[in-house]
């Protein structure tokens, strides 16, 4: 189980595996003060494997939450019901992995190494076991082309299609 933090607090690392369009970002809202009390969204940060957010919440209670896609001043909410998560009583550091619009699926908490203070659960699927032997983390390398993309549309041509455009 994850290591205890002070006074039954739960450090929760959230990963949402979802792609958004250029200019959009993801935020989370929920029933607790730390999740904005349904009034103010908490922005998530983009990493290689999805959107991440780290929160410290009071343990031994259930929280409700939803993800939203934000573009300028507009928010697109997930469909269906709110997500519900029961936080453990003793506190600790845990992670969850979510998918967009999968609000009816059970979300499992799995323990994280609290000393590293980083999201190490990127390669876990939302249905994987929380057994620490099966939760090994794979090293992911970033493509050299990631820094070159400038957000413009991409078009692909067949092998000799460019020659036809040059002669016209």
ROTI-204068 format. One record per residue (C-alpha): x, y, z; chain. Coordinates in nm, 3 decimals. Layout:
# residues N
+---------+---------+---------+-------+
!      c1 !      c2 !      c3 ! vexdo !
+---------+---------+---------+-------+
!       X !       Y !       Z !     A !
...
+---------+---------+---------+-------+
END
This chain:
# residues 168
+---------+---------+---------+-------+
!      c1 !      c2 !      c3 ! vexdo !
+---------+---------+---------+-------+
!   0.000 !   0.000 !   0.000 !     A !
!   0.115 !   0.361 !  -0.054 !     A !
!   0.305 !   0.532 !   0.224 !     A !
!   0.107 !   0.747 !   0.468 !     A !
!   0.113 !   1.122 !   0.442 !     A !
!   0.033 !   1.354 !   0.727 !     A !
!  -0.301 !   1.315 !   0.909 !     A !
!  -0.473 !   1.072 !   0.673 !     A !
!  -0.421 !   1.284 !   0.363 !     A !
!  -0.431 !   1.111 !   0.027 !     A !
!  -0.198 !   1.232 !  -0.246 !     A !
!  -0.383 !   1.147 !  -0.567 !     A !
!  -0.217 !   1.147 !  -0.910 !     A !
!  -0.475 !   1.148 !  -1.189 !     A !
!  -0.403 !   1.050 !  -1.550 !     A !
!  -0.665 !   1.109 !  -1.821 !     A !
!  -0.579 !   0.934 !  -2.147 !     A !
!  -0.743 !   1.161 !  -2.404 !     A !
!  -0.636 !   1.373 !  -2.700 !     A !
!  -0.781 !   1.718 !  -2.761 !     A !
!  -0.764 !   1.957 !  -3.053 !     A !
!  -0.501 !   2.229 !  -3.085 !     A !
!  -0.588 !   2.522 !  -2.855 !     A !
!  -0.784 !   2.306 !  -2.610 !     A !
!  -0.681 !   2.176 !  -2.269 !     A !
!  -0.834 !   1.953 !  -2.003 !     A !
!  -0.942 !   2.044 !  -1.651 !     A !
!  -1.113 !   1.860 !  -1.367 !     A !
!  -1.398 !   1.974 !  -1.142 !     A !
!  -1.545 !   1.804 !  -0.840 !     A !
!  -1.728 !   1.799 !  -0.512 !     A !
!  -1.439 !   1.902 !  -0.285 !     A !
!  -1.266 !   2.234 !  -0.226 !     A !
!  -0.947 !   2.093 !  -0.387 !     A !
!  -1.149 !   2.013 !  -0.701 !     A !
!  -1.313 !   2.357 !  -0.717 !     A !
!  -1.647 !   2.264 !  -0.550 !     A !
!  -1.809 !   2.240 !  -0.898 !     A !
!  -1.750 !   2.616 !  -0.945 !     A !
!  -1.389 !   2.648 !  -1.057 !     A !
!  -1.197 !   2.407 !  -1.277 !     A !
!  -0.854 !   2.273 !  -1.182 !     A !
!  -0.627 !   2.270 !  -1.491 !     A !
!  -0.445 !   1.950 !  -1.583 !     A !
!  -0.100 !   1.938 !  -1.746 !     A !
!  -0.018 !   1.761 !  -2.073 !     A !
!   0.245 !   1.485 !  -2.059 !     A !
!   0.343 !   1.225 !  -2.320 !     A !
!   0.075 !   0.976 !  -2.209 !     A !
!  -0.212 !   1.211 !  -2.134 !     A !
!  -0.337 !   1.482 !  -1.899 !     A !
!  -0.212 !   1.471 !  -1.539 !     A !
!  -0.301 !   1.640 !  -1.214 !     A !
!  -0.179 !   1.588 !  -0.858 !     A !
!  -0.403 !   1.666 !  -0.561 !     A !
!  -0.389 !   1.625 !  -0.186 !     A !
!  -0.727 !   1.525 !  -0.043 !     A !
!  -0.865 !   1.424 !   0.295 !     A !
!  -0.886 !   1.045 !   0.319 !     A !
!  -1.181 !   0.823 !   0.415 !     A !
!  -1.443 !   0.995 !   0.201 !     A !
!  -1.599 !   0.971 !  -0.141 !     A !
!  -1.545 !   1.242 !  -0.399 !     A !
!  -1.735 !   1.313 !  -0.718 !     A !
!  -1.559 !   1.460 !  -1.020 !     A !
!  -1.572 !   1.510 !  -1.397 !     A !
!  -1.328 !   1.614 !  -1.667 !     A !
!  -1.393 !   1.907 !  -1.901 !     A !
!  -1.231 !   2.019 !  -2.224 !     A !
!  -1.165 !   2.393 !  -2.217 !     A !
!  -1.126 !   2.613 !  -2.524 !     A !
!  -1.111 !   2.985 !  -2.450 !     A !
!  -1.410 !   3.045 !  -2.217 !     A !
!  -1.615 !   2.741 !  -2.321 !     A !
!  -1.622 !   2.406 !  -2.139 !     A !
!  -1.728 !   2.072 !  -2.286 !     A !
!  -1.833 !   1.835 !  -2.007 !     A !
!  -1.807 !   1.458 !  -2.015 !     A !
!  -2.139 !   1.293 !  -2.085 !     A !
!  -2.337 !   1.082 !  -1.840 !     A !
!  -2.296 !   1.071 !  -1.461 !     A !
!  -2.028 !   1.210 !  -1.232 !     A !
!  -1.737 !   0.983 !  -1.147 !     A !
!  -1.721 !   0.869 !  -0.783 !     A !
!  -1.399 !   0.769 !  -0.604 !     A !
!  -1.374 !   0.635 !  -0.248 !     A !
!  -1.050 !   0.755 !  -0.087 !     A !
!  -0.875 !   0.524 !   0.162 !     A !
!  -0.887 !   0.592 !   0.536 !     A !
!  -0.518 !   0.576 !   0.625 !     A !
!  -0.390 !   0.818 !   0.363 !     A !
!  -0.103 !   0.752 !   0.122 !     A !
!   0.001 !   0.819 !  -0.237 !     A !
!  -0.216 !   0.670 !  -0.510 !     A !
!  -0.283 !   0.699 !  -0.880 !     A !
!  -0.583 !   0.652 !  -1.105 !     A !
!  -0.608 !   0.620 !  -1.483 !     A !
!  -0.922 !   0.743 !  -1.657 !     A !
!  -1.060 !   0.752 !  -2.010 !     A !
!  -1.277 !   1.034 !  -2.148 !     A !
!  -1.652 !   0.962 !  -2.121 !     A !
!  -1.594 !   0.631 !  -1.937 !     A !
!  -1.788 !   0.763 !  -1.638 !     A !
!  -1.966 !   0.435 !  -1.563 !     A !
!  -1.649 !   0.227 !  -1.530 !     A !
!  -1.490 !   0.139 !  -1.197 !     A !
!  -1.170 !   0.332 !  -1.128 !     A !
!  -0.910 !   0.146 !  -0.924 !     A !
!  -0.665 !   0.320 !  -0.693 !     A !
!  -0.313 !   0.184 !  -0.709 !     A !
!  -0.024 !   0.274 !  -0.478 !     A !
!   0.258 !   0.502 !  -0.592 !     A !
!   0.608 !   0.550 !  -0.459 !     A !
!   0.559 !   0.868 !  -0.257 !     A !
!   0.933 !   0.941 !  -0.236 !     A !
!   0.970 !   1.000 !  -0.610 !     A !
!   0.680 !   1.248 !  -0.620 !     A !
!   0.609 !   1.178 !  -0.986 !     A !
!   0.344 !   1.012 !  -1.194 !     A !
!   0.480 !   0.662 !  -1.254 !     A !
!   0.158 !   0.502 !  -1.365 !     A !
!   0.155 !   0.632 !  -1.724 !     A !
!   0.186 !   0.286 !  -1.877 !     A !
!  -0.087 !   0.122 !  -1.671 !     A !
!  -0.429 !   0.069 !  -1.824 !     A !
!  -0.740 !   0.153 !  -1.627 !     A !
!  -0.818 !  -0.220 !  -1.588 !     A !
!  -0.473 !  -0.345 !  -1.480 !     A !
!  -0.414 !  -0.505 !  -1.143 !     A !
!  -0.271 !  -0.301 !  -0.859 !     A !
!  -0.022 !  -0.579 !  -0.782 !     A !
!   0.317 !  -0.408 !  -0.758 !     A !
!   0.486 !  -0.687 !  -0.957 !     A !
!   0.260 !  -0.619 !  -1.257 !     A !
!   0.288 !  -0.240 !  -1.226 !     A !
!   0.640 !  -0.211 !  -1.363 !     A !
!   0.701 !   0.110 !  -1.554 !     A !
!   0.837 !   0.113 !  -1.907 !     A !
!   1.080 !   0.383 !  -2.011 !     A !
!   0.933 !   0.603 !  -2.282 !     A !
!   1.144 !   0.814 !  -2.512 !     A !
!   1.017 !   1.124 !  -2.685 !     A !
!   1.026 !   1.134 !  -3.064 !     A !
!   1.282 !   1.379 !  -3.208 !     A !
!   0.998 !   1.530 !  -3.415 !     A !
!   0.788 !   1.642 !  -3.115 !     A !
!   0.970 !   1.974 !  -3.083 !     A !
!   0.941 !   2.047 !  -3.457 !     A !
!   0.561 !   2.039 !  -3.491 !     A !
!   0.418 !   2.390 !  -3.497 !     A !
!   0.048 !   2.313 !  -3.475 !     A !
!  -0.022 !   2.350 !  -3.848 !     A !
!  -0.233 !   2.104 !  -4.044 !     A !
!  -0.049 !   1.813 !  -4.199 !     A !
!  -0.116 !   1.667 !  -4.542 !     A !
!   0.023 !   1.345 !  -4.681 !     A !
!   0.098 !   1.267 !  -5.045 !     A !
!   0.151 !   0.941 !  -5.222 !     A !
!   0.507 !   0.875 !  -5.335 !     A !
!   0.504 !   1.055 !  -5.676 !     A !
!   0.217 !   1.295 !  -5.617 !     A !
!   0.451 !   1.591 !  -5.558 !     A !
!   0.597 !   1.555 !  -5.910 !     A !
!   0.252 !   1.604 !  -6.062 !     A !
!   0.210 !   1.929 !  -5.869 !     A !
!   0.550 !   2.062 !  -5.987 !     A !
!   0.468 !   2.017 !  -6.357 !     A !
!   0.125 !   2.183 !  -6.341 !     A !
+---------+---------+---------+-------+
END
